[in-house]
Amino acid sequence: MRIVCIDGEAQYRDIVDRDVARPLAAAGHTFDWFEERFDDVPAAISRAAGYDALYVVGDQGPVPDGLLRANPGLRLVSFVGTGARRFVNMAEAAETGAAVTNVPDFASASVAEHTIALTLAVARRVVEGDGIVRSGRWAKHQGLKLAGRRFGVVGAGAIGSRVIGLARGLGMTPVYWSRSRSPERDLELGARYADLDELFRSCSVVSLHLAHTPDTDRLVGRALLDLLPSDAILVNTARAEILDTAYAVELAGNGRIFGLGLDVFDREPPEPETIPGAGNIVLTPHVGFHTDEADDVFRLAGENIVNFAAGTPTNVVS
């Protein structure tokens, strides 16, 4: 098979050369990698011409609509990550007969740990304290003790369930909301279910762990955010589209809530003028998944291609 990545990024090149290009070559396939950003849909379509499979990193956004239709020879789209539906037009893939694969549950532990890191950084004002010391000052600031408080998890899938366990380890009482629930699930998680209004009203930490779908688009908006108590910390390591981020930043910047931790943004990277300056807002550049172990996602997406070519497809998204 001839495979192409039309949306690569230089920071991944060494990983991809080692863990993707070489194994694919060893299996008799060719792999081409473009780092230059494509300017428009025709440019993306042109890059994919003549190939059998797309290797999709997603750094430049979704696969442009019409690309699969314009390149009917593409038999496979291998997405590097879990959320393939956000980056691939599944209806168009079905129409053209292209299979779509992903790498499920590749970074649950990494993202869960990053969630707790942001929570602690906001609660103990770690970034602000670091700046104080580095500037040669020595000023005390008041943090928030988390033990004994309630930790609300919105979305109790692979990542959210791990966050529940970590929150319990901090001496907090986890509660959760999920689009599906059962008494058996409550027992499995070791946490009590709460509806969204109760969760936002009663928790000192609220962490978001939902996929972005039409049902969850801006689900966490003003109505829910206004329920947060003044000592609340809000953390989003999921998808920016599920949160009214601008309003959350406003609440934190005005001191209406204790603080905010963000790893995802409506535009990545965000425009400089939109970056909040408040010390109680901690930002990271969408790196919740980015650990040595989670970087294995690149290799696993390549293995999906090898398996597909061998007639034993793995991790096909239906």
C-alpha positions as a printed NumPy array, in Angstrom:
array([[  0.   ,   0.   ,   0.   ],
       [  0.964,   3.628,  -0.545],
       [  0.288,   5.674,   2.569],
       [  0.445,   9.438,   3.022],
       [  0.202,  11.852,   5.917],
       [ -0.906,  15.225,   4.561],
       [ -1.033,  17.009,   7.946],
       [  2.219,  16.098,   9.698],
       [  4.111,  18.33 ,  12.09 ],
       [  7.873,  18.571,  12.592],
       [  7.703,  17.792,  16.32 ],
       [  6.455,  14.265,  15.523],
       [  8.892,  13.497,  12.724],
       [ 11.43 ,  11.472,  14.729],
       [  8.71 ,   9.389,  16.372],
       [  6.995,   8.734,  13.051],
       [ 10.251,   7.841,  11.265],
       [ 11.1  ,   5.291,  13.951],
       [  7.715,   3.862,  14.872],
       [  5.692,   4.206,  11.663],
       [  7.739,   4.684,   8.491],
       [ 10.289,   1.952,   9.199],
       [  7.768,  -0.749,  10.233],
       [  5.604,   0.078,   7.225],
       [  8.621,  -0.185,   4.911],
       [  9.569,  -3.501,   6.512],
       [  6.066,  -4.76 ,   5.716],
       [  6.473,  -3.731,   2.067],
       [  4.557,  -0.439,   2.132],
       [  5.595,   3.121,   1.262],
       [  4.934,   6.1  ,   3.518],
       [  5.115,   9.791,   2.584],
       [  4.916,  12.621,   5.108],
       [  4.036,  16.277,   4.448],
       [  4.79 ,  18.862,   7.121],
       [  3.863,  21.954,   5.126],
       [  0.359,  23.168,   5.942],
       [ -2.034,  22.795,   3.04 ],
       [ -3.609,  26.092,   2.082],
       [ -6.996,  24.92 ,   0.861],
       [ -9.098,  21.873,   0.067],
       [ -7.766,  21.444,  -3.511],
       [ -4.213,  21.331,  -2.111],
       [ -5.216,  18.642,   0.389],
       [ -6.965,  16.63 ,  -2.32 ],
       [ -3.877,  16.9  ,  -4.528],
       [ -1.593,  15.62 ,  -1.768],
       [ -3.751,  12.55 ,  -1.254],
       [ -3.959,  11.692,  -4.967],
       [ -2.67 ,   8.258,  -5.917],
       [ -2.463,   6.86 ,  -2.384],
       [ -4.238,   3.895,  -0.825],
       [ -4.401,   5.107,   2.77 ],
       [ -4.366,   8.308,   4.819],
       [ -2.424,   8.515,   8.084],
       [ -4.208,  11.322,   9.924],
       [ -2.534,  13.194,  12.772],
       [ -5.209,  15.883,  12.839],
       [ -2.935,  18.817,  13.656],
       [ -4.399,  20.863,  10.802],
       [ -7.948,  19.97 ,  11.681],
       [-10.404,  17.521,  10.111],
       [ -9.863,  15.728,   6.828],
       [-11.458,  18.182,   4.379],
       [-14.915,  17.224,   3.166],
       [-14.721,  15.955,  -0.397],
       [-11.177,  14.607,  -0.126],
       [-12.251,  10.963,   0.072],
       [-14.799,  11.452,  -2.686],
       [-12.162,  13.036,  -4.925],
       [ -9.723,  10.19 ,  -4.22 ],
       [-11.779,   6.982,  -4.481],
       [ -8.588,   4.919,  -4.364],
       [ -8.229,   5.668,  -0.65 ],
       [ -9.279,   2.469,   1.069],
       [ -8.279,   3.354,   4.622],
       [ -8.09 ,   6.341,   6.958],
       [ -5.893,   5.568,   9.977],
       [ -6.476,   8.176,  12.683],
       [ -3.767,   8.815,  15.287],
       [ -5.91 ,   8.94 ,  18.414],
       [ -9.333,   8.008,  19.675],
       [-11.68 ,  10.705,  18.364],
       [-11.727,   9.767,  14.684],
       [-15.314,  10.933,  14.251],
       [-14.24 ,  14.485,  15.034],
       [-11.65 ,  14.47 ,  12.246],
       [-13.138,  12.227,   9.565],
       [-16.448,  12.636,   7.752],
       [-17.811,   9.177,   8.527],
       [-20.724,   9.516,   6.109],
       [-18.332,  10.296,   3.271],
       [-16.089,   7.39 ,   4.283],
       [-19.082,   5.044,   4.201],
       [-20.139,   6.438,   0.822],
       [-16.701,   5.829,  -0.716],
       [-16.105,   2.521,   1.052],
       [-13.054,   3.744,   2.977],
       [-12.494,   2.065,   6.324],
       [-11.665,   4.29 ,   9.302],
       [ -9.514,   3.073,  12.188],
       [ -8.447,   4.674,  15.449],
       [ -6.406,   3.897,  18.564],
       [ -8.861,   3.465,  21.438],
       [ -7.955,   4.223,  25.039],
       [ -4.33 ,   5.043,  24.229],
       [ -3.767,   7.803,  26.767],
       [ -6.359,   7.445,  29.499],
       [ -3.831,   7.332,  32.334],
       [ -1.799,  10.213,  30.895],
       [ -4.802,  12.534,  30.479],
       [ -6.18 ,  11.612,  33.9  ],
       [ -2.849,  12.424,  35.533],
       [ -2.671,  15.733,  33.653],
       [ -6.15 ,  16.545,  34.934],
       [ -4.951,  16.138,  38.504],
       [ -1.777,  18.114,  37.722],
       [ -3.857,  21.071,  36.528],
       [ -6.168,  20.736,  39.524],
       [ -3.268,  20.872,  41.986],
       [ -1.533,  23.656,  40.058],
       [ -4.645,  25.818,  40.336],
       [ -5.453,  24.83 ,  43.922],
       [ -1.958,  25.603,  45.216],
       [ -1.26 ,  28.455,  42.759],
       [  1.893,  26.715,  41.604],
       [  2.53 ,  28.831,  38.507],
       [  2.029,  32.05 ,  40.435],
       [  4.37 ,  30.861,  43.186],
       [  7.023,  29.895,  40.654],
       [  6.868,  33.38 ,  39.182],
       [  7.237,  34.974,  42.622],
       [ 10.418,  33.068,  43.425],
       [ 11.96 ,  33.565,  39.977],
       [ 11.372,  37.312,  40.196],
       [ 13.383,  37.514,  43.411],
       [ 10.369,  38.182,  45.605],
       [  9.169,  36.205,  48.6  ],
       [  5.422,  36.604,  49.012],
       [  2.962,  34.165,  50.533],
       [ -0.277,  33.271,  48.825],
       [ -3.271,  31.279,  49.973],
       [ -4.033,  27.922,  48.381],
       [ -7.01 ,  25.596,  48.551],
       [ -6.9  ,  22.303,  50.481],
       [ -8.616,  19.635,  48.42 ],
       [ -8.945,  16.755,  50.897],
       [-12.48 ,  16.444,  52.2  ],
       [-14.039,  18.292,  49.278],
       [-16.18 ,  16.951,  46.432],
       [-14.697,  16.248,  43.01 ],
       [-17.195,  16.202,  40.133],
       [-16.387,  14.233,  36.989],
       [-18.457,  15.011,  33.895],
       [-18.151,  11.943,  31.69 ],
       [-17.105,   8.672,  33.297],
       [-15.509,   6.831,  30.397],
       [-11.964,   5.51 ,  30.249],
       [-10.392,   8.814,  31.361],
       [-13.099,   9.998,  33.721],
       [-13.136,   6.713,  35.607],
       [ -9.379,   7.006,  36.192],
       [ -9.821,  10.567,  37.428],
       [-12.375,   9.31 ,  39.931],
       [ -9.787,   6.927,  41.376],
       [ -7.114,   9.621,  41.524],
       [ -9.498,  12.083,  43.188],
       [-10.271,   9.491,  45.821],
       [ -6.533,   9.137,  46.401],
       [ -6.397,  12.863,  47.2  ],
       [ -8.931,  12.32 ,  49.981],
       [-11.764,  13.841,  47.963],
       [-15.282,  12.49 ,  47.505],
       [-15.913,  11.833,  43.801],
       [-19.321,  12.178,  42.174],
       [-20.002,  11.797,  38.49 ],
       [-22.409,  12.507,  35.668],
       [-22.628,  10.398,  32.535],
       [-25.019,  10.177,  29.628],
       [-25.62 ,   6.571,  30.637],
       [-25.686,   5.137,  34.126],
       [-26.751,   2.125,  36.15 ],
       [-26.472,   0.929,  39.755],
       [-23.804,  -1.507,  38.568],
       [-21.791,   1.375,  37.094],
       [-22.006,   3.277,  40.387],
       [-20.533,   0.282,  42.194],
       [-17.857,  -0.216,  39.554],
       [-16.74 ,   3.419,  39.792],
       [-17.101,   3.686,  43.549],
       [-18.778,   7.039,  43.077],
       [-22.287,   8.435,  43.362],
       [-24.157,   9.676,  40.31 ],
       [-25.372,  13.279,  40.391],
       [-27.293,  15.259,  37.813],
       [-25.418,  18.151,  36.24 ],
       [-27.084,  20.888,  38.283],
       [-26.256,  19.168,  41.565],
       [-22.725,  18.36 ,  40.471],
       [-21.879,  21.925,  39.456],
       [-23.583,  23.391,  42.514],
       [-21.906,  21.155,  45.097],
       [-18.371,  20.34 ,  43.875],
       [-15.156,  22.218,  44.609],
       [-13.534,  20.665,  41.527],
       [-15.357,  19.957,  38.264],
       [-13.443,  18.13 ,  35.533],
       [-14.727,  17.599,  31.993],
       [-14.202,  14.292,  30.169],
       [-16.73 ,  14.163,  27.334],
       [-16.277,  13.561,  23.642],
       [-17.465,  16.365,  21.406],
       [-20.721,  15.44 ,  19.677],
       [-23.773,  17.456,  18.646],
       [-25.31 ,  16.538,  22.02 ],
       [-22.339,  17.829,  24.029],
       [-21.561,  20.943,  21.985],
       [-21.263,  23.801,  24.551],
       [-23.068,  21.574,  27.038],
       [-21.227,  23.339,  29.833],
       [-22.478,  26.858,  29.279],
       [-23.507,  29.818,  31.38 ],
       [-26.406,  28.08 ,  33.09 ],
       [-24.172,  25.383,  34.573],
       [-21.121,  27.59 ,  35.127],
       [-23.18 ,  30.054,  37.142],
       [-23.953,  27.237,  39.589],
       [-20.29 ,  26.781,  40.557],
       [-19.454,  27.812,  44.131],
       [-16.901,  30.558,  44.716],
       [-14.259,  28.022,  45.813],
       [-14.638,  25.922,  42.651],
       [-11.913,  24.868,  40.249],
       [-12.928,  23.954,  36.693],
       [-10.633,  21.787,  34.553],
       [-11.01 ,  20.899,  30.88 ],
       [ -8.67 ,  18.323,  29.343],
       [-11.33 ,  16.968,  26.964],
       [-12.539,  19.12 ,  24.054],
       [-12.882,  22.896,  23.952],
       [-16.2  ,  22.656,  22.125],
       [-18.024,  21.206,  25.135],
       [-17.341,  24.326,  27.237],
       [-18.156,  28.022,  26.963],
       [-14.489,  28.741,  27.541],
       [-14.786,  32.514,  27.229],
       [-17.351,  32.652,  30.017],
       [-15.324,  30.269,  32.211],
       [-12.283,  32.55 ,  31.753],
       [-14.455,  35.537,  32.675],
       [-15.624,  33.862,  35.881],
       [-12.095,  32.957,  36.923],
       [-10.64 ,  36.325,  35.936],
       [-13.284,  38.124,  37.998],
       [-12.637,  35.915,  41.034],
       [-16.13 ,  34.466,  40.804],
       [-14.571,  30.973,  40.996],
       [-11.25 ,  29.964,  42.562],
       [ -9.563,  29.044,  39.307],
       [ -9.474,  27.355,  35.938],
       [ -7.209,  24.794,  34.261],
       [ -7.302,  24.436,  30.463],
       [ -5.455,  22.063,  28.149],
       [ -7.764,  22.604,  25.151],
       [ -8.838,  25.734,  23.308],
       [-11.341,  26.744,  20.638],
       [ -8.408,  27.718,  18.445],
       [ -5.078,  25.945,  18.815],
       [ -2.772,  27.684,  19.299],
       [ -4.952,  30.49 ,  20.662],
       [ -4.536,  34.015,  19.38 ],
       [ -2.151,  35.896,  21.714],
       [ -4.733,  38.568,  22.514],
       [ -7.178,  35.902,  23.755],
       [ -4.794,  34.346,  26.286],
       [ -5.974,  35.22 ,  29.81 ],
       [ -3.478,  36.835,  32.137],
       [ -5.112,  36.005,  35.455],
       [ -2.819,  34.1  ,  37.823],
       [ -5.581,  31.68 ,  38.833],
       [ -5.861,  30.359,  35.272],
       [ -3.346,  27.651,  34.335],
       [ -2.877,  26.81 ,  30.657],
       [ -1.093,  23.969,  28.883],
       [ -0.762,  23.43 ,  25.092],
       [ -3.009,  20.37 ,  24.602],
       [ -0.423,  17.989,  26.048],
       [ -2.576,  15.927,  28.402],
       [ -1.921,  12.848,  26.272],
       [  1.729,  13.664,  25.574],
       [  3.877,  11.2  ,  27.53 ],
       [  6.422,   8.649,  26.349],
       [  3.891,   5.875,  26.873],
       [  1.067,   7.704,  25.105],
       [  3.309,   8.525,  22.134],
       [  2.926,   4.833,  21.301],
       [ -0.289,   5.963,  19.586],
       [  1.731,   6.736,  16.439],
       [  3.018,   3.158,  16.228],
       [ -0.402,   1.672,  16.929],
       [ -2.003,   3.745,  14.157],
       [  0.669,   2.357,  11.823],
       [ -0.098,  -1.179,  12.977],
       [ -3.73 ,  -0.604,  12.026],
       [ -2.52 ,   0.005,   8.461],
       [ -0.35 ,  -3.121,   8.411],
       [ -3.224,  -5.222,   9.74 ],
       [ -5.684,  -3.771,   7.258],
       [ -3.33 ,  -4.529,   4.345],
       [ -2.931,  -8.084,   5.649],
       [ -6.684,  -8.617,   5.615],
       [ -7.078,  -8.572,   9.412],
       [ -8.278,  -5.021,  10.135],
       [ -8.101,  -3.79 ,  13.727],
       [ -9.826,  -0.943,  15.572],
       [-12.289,  -0.139,  12.791],
       [-14.636,   2.693,  13.753],
       [-18.2  ,   1.785,  12.826]])
